[in-house]
Amino acid sequence: MRSFSPTRVVLATTVVALTAIVAACSSPPPPPPPVVQAPPPPPPITLSNQVIERASAFRVYMARAAAVSPAFQNGDQIQASLKVGAAYEPKSFMNGAVAYAAVLALQDPTFVASVREVAAHPAQRQEMINNIFSNPSYAAMFKGADSAAGLIIDHVGGDGLKVYVAGKAVKQAAYDVQHSSWSKSAVADRDGRLAVAKTLSAKPALAESADVAVLQQASLGAQPLGLTPRPAPAPYQPVVIRGLAVAALAALGAAGDNNLASIDALSSDWATASCLNMAKLNLYQCLAVSKPHYEDIFCLGQHILIDTGACIARGAGAALPPEPPPPPKIEASTKTKSKKVVRKSASKKS
């Protein structure tokens, strides 16, 4: 029988231990941690081209209306200014005011960044979209909404004030121009010029392609308009609230062409639309009875420029300038008063 020495036993044990250690070292590594999928990027800022075109049409009209000069020299100038002033359809004009308000709100970086934080989370994004469509005031909850509102008040409301002030000057010209004999001549084709005013009032105002391009770049943040926001405290008027809502939807990626019908419904405000419709009706009535040229100037100043400017200014929350106080009443002379007193006294004695 072969005998085993202690040395061989130790060596054998060492070999077994080393083999176990090597086997342990060669075991597969633990599985890597699961890969966490990054959330999808938020959708891009999206504002329908039609909305931008309406914003441009509104802005172009307001600039032209504010530039109407009261220095009329003949009837042709008056009729040309009437055509400029009558050239908007109230519903699309109201939508254009809100569309321009939305472009202005998108110029506020704090407001846009706050909305984009929500846009980065799909579930929150969809919930906020639903909330805004059901109640536009939700858009005023975002950080920066107060300074975005200030932009709307200063520029949409400010444009309304410019048209209003221009109307005051034109209305005054209706009285001043009566010193010129031509102003008292009868307007030619009175029925025709009323029909033209109604036709122009049934067509949406037209945008300018160059201005549309400017507003497109501004709405995307590619080339801002360079405006300085200033905070405006709530409560806000309808044009401001609805402008903030459309801007928030654009920053959430939900104001594209496929959302246009919903944007149109959201942009409508009964009070401002009613104000604009009443301005048109008063214009038609004024032109229907107006005969000399100076009366057409009055119709232009009051029912186109003043009324339209006031509707937009109030709808955006801009304060109209105070009306001047009425002229003081002329008191009867002291001599006349004393005679009346004497007569009354005499009648009492008799």
C-alpha positions in Angstrom: 0.0 0.0 0.0 1.2 3.5 -1.0 1.5 5.8 2.0 0.9 9.7 1.8 3.3 12.0 3.4 2.0 15.2 5.2 3.7 17.3 2.6 1.7 15.8 -0.2 -1.5 16.3 1.8 -0.8 20.0 2.3 0.1 20.5 -1.4 -3.1 18.8 -2.5 -5.2 20.9 -0.1 -3.5 24.1 -1.4 -4.2 23.1 -5.0 -7.9 22.6 -4.3 -8.1 25.9 -2.5 -6.4 27.7 -5.4 -8.6 26.0 -7.9 -11.7 27.3 -5.9 -10.3 30.8 -5.8 -9.6 30.8 -9.6 -13.1 29.5 -10.2 -14.6 32.2 -8.1 -12.6 34.9 -9.9 -13.7 33.6 -13.3 -17.5 33.7 -12.5 -19.5 36.1 -14.7 -20.0 39.8 -13.4 -23.3 40.9 -12.1 -25.8 42.2 -14.7 -25.6 46.0 -15.5 -28.4 48.2 -14.1 -31.4 48.7 -16.4 -31.1 51.6 -18.9 -33.4 54.5 -18.0 -35.1 55.9 -21.1 -34.8 59.7 -21.3 -38.1 61.4 -21.5 -39.0 62.6 -25.0 -38.2 66.2 -25.8 -41.1 68.7 -25.5 -42.9 69.5 -28.8 -41.7 72.6 -30.6 -43.5 75.9 -30.1 -46.3 75.8 -32.7 -48.5 78.7 -33.9 -50.7 78.2 -36.9 -49.8 80.3 -40.0 -53.4 81.5 -40.2 -53.2 82.8 -36.6 -50.0 84.7 -37.5 -51.6 86.1 -40.7 -54.6 87.4 -38.6 -52.2 88.9 -36.1 -50.4 90.7 -39.0 -53.8 91.8 -40.5 -54.8 93.3 -37.2 -51.4 95.1 -36.7 -51.4 96.5 -40.2 -55.0 97.8 -40.0 -54.3 99.5 -36.7 -51.2 101.2 -38.0 -53.1 102.5 -41.1 -56.1 103.6 -39.1 -53.9 105.5 -36.6 -52.2 107.3 -39.5 -55.5 108.8 -40.9 -54.8 112.5 -41.2 -57.4 115.1 -40.2 -56.1 117.6 -42.8 -58.7 117.0 -45.5 -58.6 119.1 -48.6 -61.4 117.6 -50.7 -64.0 114.9 -50.8 -61.8 112.3 -52.5 -59.4 112.3 -49.5 -62.4 111.7 -47.2 -63.7 108.8 -49.2 -60.2 107.2 -49.4 -59.9 107.4 -45.6 -63.4 105.9 -45.1 -62.2 102.9 -47.2 -59.1 102.5 -45.0 -61.2 102.7 -41.8 -64.0 100.4 -42.9 -61.8 97.6 -44.1 -62.2 95.0 -41.4 -64.8 92.3 -40.5 -65.5 92.3 -36.7 -65.2 88.6 -36.0 -61.9 88.0 -37.8 -60.6 91.4 -36.4 -61.3 90.2 -32.9 -59.5 87.0 -33.6 -56.6 89.0 -35.0 -56.4 91.1 -31.8 -56.1 87.9 -29.8 -53.6 86.4 -32.2 -51.4 89.5 -32.0 -51.7 89.4 -28.2 -50.4 85.8 -28.3 -47.4 86.7 -30.4 -46.6 89.5 -27.9 -46.9 87.1 -24.9 -44.5 84.8 -26.6 -41.9 87.6 -26.4 -41.7 87.2 -22.7 -38.9 84.6 -22.0 -40.0 84.0 -18.4 -43.6 83.1 -19.4 -42.4 80.9 -22.3 -39.9 79.0 -20.1 -42.5 78.4 -17.4 -44.9 76.9 -19.9 -42.1 74.8 -21.5 -41.4 73.2 -18.2 -44.9 71.7 -18.3 -44.5 70.8 -21.9 -41.6 68.5 -21.0 -43.9 66.1 -19.1 -46.4 64.5 -21.5 -49.1 63.8 -18.9 -49.0 67.3 -17.4 -48.8 68.8 -20.8 -52.0 67.2 -22.0 -53.8 68.0 -18.7 -52.8 71.7 -19.1 -53.9 71.8 -22.7 -57.3 70.5 -21.7 -57.5 73.0 -18.8 -56.7 76.0 -21.0 -59.2 75.0 -23.7 -61.9 74.7 -21.0 -60.9 77.8 -19.1 -58.4 80.3 -20.7 -57.7 81.8 -17.4 -55.4 78.9 -16.5 -52.8 80.5 -18.7 -52.5 83.4 -16.2 -51.2 80.9 -13.6 -47.8 80.5 -15.2 -44.8 82.4 -13.9 -44.2 85.5 -16.1 -47.9 85.8 -17.0 -48.0 89.3 -15.4 -45.2 90.7 -17.6 -46.6 88.9 -20.7 -49.9 90.6 -19.9 -48.1 93.9 -19.7 -46.8 93.5 -23.2 -50.4 92.9 -24.5 -51.8 95.9 -22.6 -49.0 98.2 -23.8 -49.1 97.2 -27.5 -52.6 95.9 -28.3 -54.2 98.4 -26.0 -51.7 101.0 -27.0 -52.6 100.6 -30.7 -56.2 101.0 -29.7 -55.4 104.3 -28.0 -53.5 105.5 -31.0 -56.6 104.9 -33.2 -58.8 106.5 -30.6 -56.7 109.7 -30.5 -56.6 109.8 -34.3 -60.4 109.6 -34.3 -60.6 112.5 -31.9 -58.5 114.7 -34.2 -60.6 113.6 -37.2 -63.9 114.3 -35.4 -62.7 117.8 -34.5 -61.8 118.3 -38.2 -65.5 117.8 -39.0 -66.2 121.1 -37.3 -63.0 123.0 -38.3 -63.4 122.1 -42.0 -66.7 123.8 -42.2 -64.9 127.1 -42.7 -64.1 125.8 -46.2 -67.0 126.0 -48.7 -66.1 122.6 -50.4 -66.9 120.8 -47.2 -70.5 121.8 -47.4 -71.0 120.3 -50.8 -73.1 117.1 -51.1 -71.3 113.8 -51.2 -71.6 112.2 -54.7 -73.1 108.7 -54.9 -74.1 108.5 -51.2 -75.7 105.1 -51.7 -72.6 103.7 -53.5 -70.2 104.8 -50.7 -72.5 103.2 -48.1 -72.5 99.9 -50.1 -68.7 100.0 -50.3 -68.4 100.4 -46.6 -70.6 97.4 -46.0 -68.7 95.3 -48.5 -65.4 96.2 -46.9 -66.8 95.4 -43.5 -67.7 91.9 -44.6 -64.1 91.0 -45.6 -61.3 90.2 -43.2 -58.5 92.7 -43.1 -55.5 91.8 -45.2 -52.0 90.9 -43.9 -48.7 92.0 -45.4 -46.3 89.2 -46.3 -43.2 91.0 -44.9 -45.0 91.6 -41.6 -46.2 87.9 -41.5 -42.5 86.8 -41.8 -41.5 89.1 -38.9 -44.2 87.7 -36.7 -43.5 84.1 -37.6 -39.8 84.5 -36.5 -40.9 86.3 -33.4 -43.4 83.7 -32.3 -40.8 81.0 -32.6 -38.2 83.0 -30.6 -35.9 83.0 -33.6 -35.9 86.8 -33.9 -37.7 88.5 -31.0 -39.5 91.8 -31.5 -37.2 93.5 -28.9 -39.9 94.5 -26.5 -39.4 95.2 -22.8 -42.0 93.4 -20.6 -43.4 95.2 -17.6 -45.5 93.4 -15.0 -49.2 94.3 -15.0 -51.4 93.1 -12.1 -54.5 91.0 -12.5 -57.4 91.0 -13.1 -57.0 91.0 -16.9 -59.4 92.0 -19.7 -60.6 89.4 -22.3 -58.1 90.1 -25.0 -55.2 89.7 -22.5 -56.6 86.4 -21.0 -57.2 84.9 -24.4 -53.9 86.1 -25.8 -52.1 84.5 -22.9 -54.1 81.3 -23.5 -53.2 81.0 -27.2 -49.5 81.8 -26.4 -49.5 79.1 -23.7 -51.0 76.6 -26.1 -48.4 77.5 -28.7 -45.6 76.9 -26.1 -47.2 73.6 -25.3 -47.1 72.7 -29.0 -50.9 72.8 -29.3 -51.7 75.8 -31.4 -51.0 74.5 -34.9 -53.2 74.2 -37.9 -54.9 71.1 -36.5 -56.0 73.0 -33.5 -57.3 76.0 -35.5 -61.0 75.5 -34.8 -60.4 75.3 -31.1 -58.2 78.4 -31.2 -60.9 80.3 -33.0 -63.5 79.4 -30.4 -61.1 80.4 -27.6 -60.3 83.7 -29.2 -63.9 84.9 -29.3 -65.0 87.4 -26.7 -68.7 88.5 -26.6 -68.2 91.9 -25.1 -65.4 93.1 -27.5 -67.1 91.5 -30.6 -70.4 93.2 -29.6 -68.6 96.5 -29.3 -67.1 96.2 -32.8 -70.4 95.2 -34.3 -72.1 98.2 -32.8 -69.4 100.5 -34.2 -70.2 99.1 -37.7 -73.9 99.5 -37.3 -73.5 103.1 -36.1 -71.2 103.8 -39.1 -73.9 102.5 -41.5 -76.6 104.7 -39.9 -74.3 107.7 -39.9 -73.4 107.3 -43.6 -77.0 106.7 -44.5 -78.1 110.1 -43.3 -74.8 112.0 -44.0 -75.0 114.5 -46.9 -72.2 117.1 -47.0 -68.6 116.1 -46.8 -68.0 117.4 -43.3 -70.7 114.9 -42.0 -68.7 112.1 -43.6 -65.7 113.3 -41.7 -67.7 113.0 -38.5 -68.8 109.4 -39.3 -65.2 108.5 -40.0 -63.9 110.1 -36.8 -66.5 108.9 -34.4 -67.8 105.6 -35.6 -64.7 104.1 -37.3 -61.7 105.5 -35.4 -63.0 106.5 -32.0 -65.4 103.6 -31.6 -63.0 100.9 -33.0 -60.0 102.2 -31.0 -62.1 102.3 -27.8 -63.3 98.7 -28.3 -59.7 97.4 -28.7 -58.3 99.6 -25.9 -60.9 98.5 -23.4 -60.7 94.8 -24.5 -57.0 94.9 -23.8 -57.3 96.8 -20.5 -55.8 100.1 -21.6 -57.4 103.2 -20.0 -58.9 105.7 -22.3 -57.8 109.3 -21.8 -60.2 111.4 -19.7 -62.8 113.4 -21.5 -62.4 117.2 -21.2 -64.9 118.8 -18.9 -68.0 120.4 -20.5 -67.8 124.1 -21.1 -69.1 126.1 -18.1 -72.7 127.3 -18.3 -73.1 131.0 -18.9 -74.8 132.5 -15.9 -77.4 135.2 -16.4 -76.2 138.7 -15.7 -76.8 140.3 -12.3 -78.9 143.0 -14.0 -81.2 140.3 -15.5 -81.4 138.5 -12.2 -82.4 141.7 -10.3 -85.1 142.4 -12.8 -86.5 138.9 -12.2 -86.5 139.5 -8.5 -88.3 142.8 -8.9 -90.9 141.2 -11.1 -91.5 138.4 -8.6 -91.7 140.9 -5.8 -94.2 143.1 -7.8 -96.3 140.1 -8.5 -96.4 139.2 -4.9 -97.5 142.7 -3.9 -100.3 142.7 -6.3 
